Amino acid sequence: MPRTFERALLGGTFDHFHNGHEKLLLSALEHCQNLELWITNDIIAFKKKGGIEPFDERMAFLKKWIQENKVEKRIKIQKLNDAIGPAEYRLDCDAIICTSETLLGCENINKKRIESNIKPLEIIVIDPFVSEDGVKLSSSLIRNGEYTRTGNKWINYTHVSKILKMPKIIESTLKKPFGTLFEGPESDTSIAIKKMVKTLDLEKHTGKIVAVGDVCVSALRNIGITPDIAVVDEMTKRQILPNELKPNKEGYEECISCDNPAGQITPEFSNCLISASKSNHKTMIIVNGEEDLAPIILHLALPLDAYVIYGQPNKGVVVCISNEDAKLRCKSRLNDFISD
């Protein structure tokens, strides 16, 4: 089947390259012989809300896809340094590719072309890729930590609606540090915390900061950092904390309580963690039982640029960024839990 157009233009951020991007490119190539991709630079891209990949990373994903699909001769990539690009004046192109969200911008480009006595471009609107539950897949949904790049939800809500019991076989693996360990004496957690804050420049971090455990929460608060989410059980080493050592609740817009026995993840606990992860309010979750397994649910629910901080007994403090690798690992671990 002959392709209708000789050269088409397509602009975008192409952040966290996903199945929607793939459908857009494949559909575009069905309509034109040659395709020019104009990828927004970091100045433009970083105006969007948190967690956008740098230009070089976005470009690397695109180049890999182009190579794997053997369309190097048909796709040319350029950096877009302004809001419109060359579409208003190019004479050697006959089409422009868009989605329903970017259609208005393409129509405005054609108005400018007509005003300049240049033939308007044929506008080709590509249907979106729809996720497993009927949602249009987007980079923002991926950055928010809700969906994988293939359109699957990170959280199986049917699974977490049941009591999940930790099997003995994985208990030892959960005790190993999952992330970066900052060492420090157990008698003074502030030493490890200060190392972490300095190394990660935590005070400038724009994503969510989550702390699990009373000692970690208090140590962060003592140096002026109030975690966006604090998960505490008002105990340390199975001993009730004296009132003067309990984390300060001041500054938290929401304080919620839930039950969660040791070695389990209850639906009530999961719901509290998921709700706090998606909230714009600073939230403290007070657990009647144990909070040790909270990071598994938190990683699955949090945006991609969140930091999860927790104590490692006799070692120091562990920090793990809630990226796709962390989510994948936690999803695998949660699947090993026994549902009741």
C-alpha positions as CSV (number, residue, x, y, z in Angstrom):
1,M,0.0,0.0,0.0
2,P,1.6,3.3,-1.1
3,R,2.1,6.0,1.6
4,T,0.2,9.1,0.9
5,F,2.7,11.7,2.1
6,E,6.3,12.3,1.3
7,R,7.5,14.0,4.6
8,A,5.6,14.5,7.9
9,L,6.6,16.4,11.0
10,L,6.0,15.2,14.6
11,G,6.9,17.1,17.7
12,G,6.9,15.9,21.3
13,T,8.7,15.3,24.6
14,F,8.8,11.5,24.3
15,D,9.4,11.2,28.0
16,H,9.6,7.6,29.4
17,F,9.1,6.1,26.0
18,H,6.0,3.8,26.2
19,N,3.5,1.9,24.1
20,G,1.6,5.0,23.2
21,H,4.7,6.5,21.6
22,E,5.3,3.3,19.7
23,K,1.8,3.3,18.3
24,L,2.2,7.0,17.4
25,L,5.4,6.3,15.4
26,L,4.2,3.2,13.7
27,S,0.9,4.9,12.7
28,A,2.8,7.9,11.4
29,L,5.0,5.7,9.3
30,E,2.0,4.1,7.7
31,H,1.0,7.6,6.3
32,C,4.3,8.9,5.2
33,Q,7.6,7.9,3.6
34,N,9.8,10.1,5.8
35,L,9.2,11.3,9.3
36,E,10.9,14.1,11.1
37,L,10.8,13.9,14.9
38,W,11.3,17.2,16.8
39,I,12.1,16.4,20.4
40,T,11.7,19.2,23.0
41,N,14.9,20.3,24.7
42,D,15.3,20.1,28.5
43,I,14.4,23.8,29.1
44,I,10.9,23.1,27.5
45,A,10.5,19.6,28.9
46,F,11.4,20.4,32.5
47,K,8.5,22.9,32.6
48,K,6.3,19.9,33.0
49,K,5.6,18.4,36.5
50,G,8.5,16.4,38.0
51,G,10.5,13.4,36.9
52,I,11.0,14.2,33.2
53,E,14.0,12.3,31.7
54,P,16.9,14.4,30.4
55,F,17.0,14.9,26.6
56,D,19.9,12.5,26.2
57,E,17.9,9.7,27.9
58,R,14.8,10.4,25.8
59,M,16.9,10.5,22.7
60,A,18.6,7.2,23.6
61,F,15.2,5.4,23.9
62,L,14.1,6.8,20.5
63,K,17.3,5.8,18.7
64,K,17.1,2.3,20.2
65,W,13.5,1.9,19.0
66,I,14.4,3.2,15.5
67,Q,17.3,0.8,15.2
68,E,15.3,-2.2,16.5
69,N,12.5,-1.5,14.0
70,K,15.0,-0.9,11.2
71,V,13.6,2.5,10.1
72,E,16.8,4.5,10.4
73,K,16.5,5.7,6.8
74,R,12.9,6.9,7.2
75,I,13.1,8.8,10.6
76,K,15.3,11.8,11.3
77,I,15.5,13.3,14.8
78,Q,16.0,16.9,15.6
79,K,16.1,18.9,18.9
80,L,13.2,21.3,19.3
81,N,14.3,24.5,21.0
82,D,11.1,26.5,20.9
83,A,7.3,25.9,21.3
84,I,6.5,25.5,17.5
85,G,9.6,24.5,15.6
86,P,9.9,24.8,11.8
87,A,6.4,23.7,10.9
88,E,5.1,27.2,10.2
89,Y,7.5,27.8,7.3
90,R,8.8,24.5,6.0
91,L,8.1,24.0,2.2
92,D,9.4,20.5,1.8
93,C,6.8,18.8,4.1
94,D,3.2,17.9,3.3
95,A,1.9,16.5,6.6
96,I,2.0,16.9,10.4
97,I,1.2,14.2,12.9
98,C,-0.6,14.8,16.1
99,T,-2.9,13.3,18.8
100,S,-6.3,14.8,19.9
101,E,-4.4,16.6,22.7
102,T,-2.1,18.4,20.3
103,L,-4.6,19.0,17.4
104,L,-5.2,22.6,18.3
105,G,-1.5,23.4,18.0
106,C,-1.4,21.9,14.6
107,E,-4.4,23.9,13.5
108,N,-2.8,27.1,14.7
109,I,0.3,26.2,12.7
110,N,-1.8,25.9,9.5
111,K,-3.4,29.3,10.2
112,K,0.1,30.8,10.3
113,R,1.0,29.0,7.1
114,I,-2.1,30.3,5.3
115,E,-1.3,33.9,6.5
116,S,2.1,33.5,5.0
117,N,0.7,32.2,1.7
118,I,2.1,28.7,2.4
119,K,0.1,25.6,1.6
120,P,-1.2,24.2,4.9
121,L,-0.1,20.8,6.1
122,E,-2.3,17.8,6.1
123,I,-3.1,17.1,9.7
124,I,-3.1,13.4,10.6
125,V,-4.6,12.6,14.0
126,I,-3.5,9.3,15.6
127,D,-5.7,7.5,18.1
128,P,-4.1,7.0,21.5
129,F,-2.9,3.7,23.0
130,V,-5.4,2.6,25.6
131,S,-4.3,0.8,28.8
132,E,-5.7,-2.5,30.1
133,D,-8.5,-0.6,32.0
134,G,-9.4,1.8,29.3
135,V,-7.2,4.7,30.2
136,K,-5.2,6.7,27.6
137,L,-1.6,5.8,28.4
138,S,0.6,8.9,28.9
139,S,4.0,9.8,30.2
140,S,2.4,11.6,33.2
141,L,0.7,8.4,34.3
142,I,4.0,6.6,34.2
143,R,5.8,9.4,36.1
144,N,3.0,9.4,38.6
145,G,3.9,5.7,39.3
146,E,0.4,4.4,38.3
147,Y,1.2,2.5,35.1
148,T,4.0,0.6,33.4
149,R,5.3,1.7,30.0
150,T,3.2,-1.1,28.5
151,G,0.0,0.1,30.0
152,N,-0.4,-2.2,33.0
153,K,-1.1,-0.9,36.5
154,W,1.7,-1.3,39.1
155,I,-0.8,-2.2,41.8
156,N,-3.1,-5.2,41.6
157,Y,-6.0,-3.8,43.6
158,T,-7.7,-7.2,43.9
159,H,-4.5,-8.6,45.4
160,V,-4.1,-5.8,48.0
161,S,-7.8,-6.0,49.0
162,K,-6.9,-9.2,50.8
163,I,-4.7,-9.9,53.9
164,L,-1.3,-10.7,52.6
165,K,1.0,-12.8,54.7
166,M,4.8,-12.8,54.3
167,P,6.1,-16.4,53.5
168,K,9.1,-17.5,55.5
169,I,11.0,-18.2,52.3
170,I,11.4,-14.5,51.5
171,E,11.8,-13.1,55.1
172,S,15.6,-13.2,54.8
173,T,15.7,-11.3,51.5
174,L,13.6,-8.5,53.0
175,K,16.2,-7.9,55.6
176,K,18.9,-7.1,53.1
177,P,19.3,-3.3,52.2
178,F,17.3,-2.4,49.1
179,G,18.8,0.8,48.0
180,T,21.8,2.9,49.2
181,L,23.0,2.3,52.7
182,F,24.4,5.2,54.7
183,E,26.2,3.8,57.6
184,G,26.1,5.2,61.1
185,P,25.9,4.0,64.8
186,E,22.6,2.8,66.0
187,S,23.0,4.9,69.1
188,D,23.0,8.1,67.0
189,T,20.9,7.8,63.8
190,S,21.5,11.5,63.1
191,I,25.0,10.7,61.8
192,A,23.7,8.4,59.0
193,I,20.9,10.8,58.3
194,K,23.2,13.8,57.9
195,K,25.4,11.8,55.5
196,M,22.4,10.9,53.5
197,V,21.0,14.5,53.4
198,K,24.4,15.9,52.3
199,T,25.1,13.2,49.7
200,L,21.7,13.3,48.1
201,D,21.2,17.1,48.5
202,L,17.9,16.0,50.0
203,E,16.8,19.5,51.0
204,K,16.6,20.4,47.3
205,H,14.8,17.2,46.2
206,T,11.5,18.2,44.5
207,G,9.9,14.7,44.6
208,K,8.2,13.1,47.6
209,I,10.3,12.2,50.6
210,V,8.9,9.2,52.6
211,A,10.3,7.9,55.9
212,V,9.4,4.6,57.5
213,G,10.1,4.1,61.2
214,D,9.9,6.4,64.2
215,V,13.6,6.9,64.5
216,C,14.1,7.9,60.9
217,V,11.2,10.3,61.0
218,S,12.4,11.9,64.2
219,A,16.0,12.2,62.9
220,L,14.8,13.9,59.7
221,R,12.6,16.3,61.7
222,N,15.4,17.2,64.0
223,I,17.4,18.6,61.1
224,G,14.4,20.5,59.7
225,I,13.1,18.0,57.1
226,T,9.4,17.0,57.4
227,P,8.9,13.9,55.2
228,D,5.8,14.1,52.9
229,I,4.8,10.7,54.3
230,A,5.8,9.4,57.7
231,V,5.0,5.8,58.6
232,V,5.4,5.1,62.3
233,D,4.3,2.6,65.0
234,E,5.5,4.5,68.1
235,M,7.9,1.7,68.9
236,T,11.5,0.8,68.3
237,K,12.9,-2.8,68.6
238,R,9.5,-3.9,69.7
239,Q,9.6,-1.5,72.7
240,I,7.2,1.3,73.2
241,L,8.8,4.7,72.6
242,P,8.6,7.2,75.5
243,N,6.5,10.2,74.6
244,E,9.5,12.5,74.3
245,L,10.9,10.3,71.5
246,K,7.8,9.9,69.5
247,P,7.9,11.7,66.1
248,N,6.4,15.2,66.1
249,K,3.0,15.3,64.4
250,E,3.1,19.1,64.0
251,G,3.1,20.1,60.3
252,Y,1.1,17.1,59.1
253,E,-2.2,17.9,57.5
254,E,-3.4,14.4,57.8
255,C,-2.8,11.8,60.6
256,I,-4.4,8.5,60.1
257,S,-4.3,5.2,62.1
258,C,-4.5,1.7,60.9
259,D,-4.0,-1.9,62.1
260,N,-1.3,-4.1,60.7
261,P,0.0,-7.2,62.5
262,A,3.6,-8.3,62.2
263,G,4.5,-10.2,59.0
264,Q,1.3,-9.1,57.2
265,I,0.0,-6.4,54.9
266,T,-3.7,-5.7,55.7
267,P,-6.1,-4.1,53.2
268,E,-6.4,-1.2,55.7
269,F,-2.7,-0.7,55.7
270,S,-2.4,-0.9,51.9
271,N,-5.2,1.7,51.5
272,C,-3.6,4.1,53.9
273,L,-0.2,3.8,52.1
274,I,-1.7,4.2,48.6
275,S,-3.9,7.1,49.7
276,A,-0.9,8.9,51.3
277,S,1.2,8.3,48.2
278,K,-1.3,10.0,45.9
279,S,-2.1,12.8,48.3
280,N,-0.8,16.4,48.0
281,H,-0.9,16.7,51.8
282,K,1.8,15.8,54.3
283,T,0.5,12.6,55.9
284,M,1.5,10.7,59.0
285,I,0.4,7.0,59.2
286,I,0.3,5.6,62.7
287,V,0.4,1.8,62.6
288,N,-1.1,-0.3,65.4
289,G,1.3,-3.3,64.9
290,E,4.3,-3.1,62.5
291,E,5.2,-0.9,59.7
292,D,8.2,-2.8,58.4
293,L,6.6,-4.0,55.2
294,A,5.4,-0.5,54.2
295,P,8.1,0.1,51.5
296,I,6.7,-2.7,49.3
297,I,3.3,-1.0,48.9
298,L,4.8,2.5,48.9
299,H,7.2,1.8,46.0
300,L,4.3,0.5,43.9
301,A,2.1,3.6,44.7
302,L,4.6,6.4,44.7
303,P,5.7,8.7,41.8
304,L,8.9,7.7,40.1
305,D,11.0,10.4,41.7
306,A,10.1,9.7,45.3
307,Y,12.7,8.7,48.0
308,V,11.9,6.0,50.5
309,I,14.0,6.1,53.7
310,Y,14.1,3.5,56.4
311,G,16.5,2.3,59.1
312,Q,18.7,-0.8,58.8
313,P,19.2,-2.4,62.2
314,N,22.9,-2.1,63.4
315,K,23.9,-0.6,60.0
316,G,22.5,2.8,59.4
317,V,19.9,4.3,57.0
318,V,18.8,3.0,53.6
319,V,17.4,5.2,50.8
320,C,15.8,3.8,47.7
321,I,14.4,5.9,44.9
322,S,11.0,4.7,43.7
323,N,12.0,4.1,40.1
324,E,10.8,1.4,37.7
325,D,13.3,-1.2,38.9
326,A,12.2,-0.7,42.5
327,K,8.6,-1.0,41.5
328,L,9.3,-4.2,39.5
329,R,11.1,-5.7,42.4
330,C,8.4,-4.9,44.9
331,K,5.7,-6.2,42.5
332,S,7.6,-9.5,42.3
333,R,8.0,-9.7,46.0
334,L,4.3,-8.9,46.7
335,N,3.3,-11.7,44.3
336,D,5.0,-14.1,46.7
337,F,2.9,-13.1,49.6
338,I,0.1,-15.5,50.6
339,S,-3.3,-14.0,50.4
340,D,-6.0,-14.8,52.9
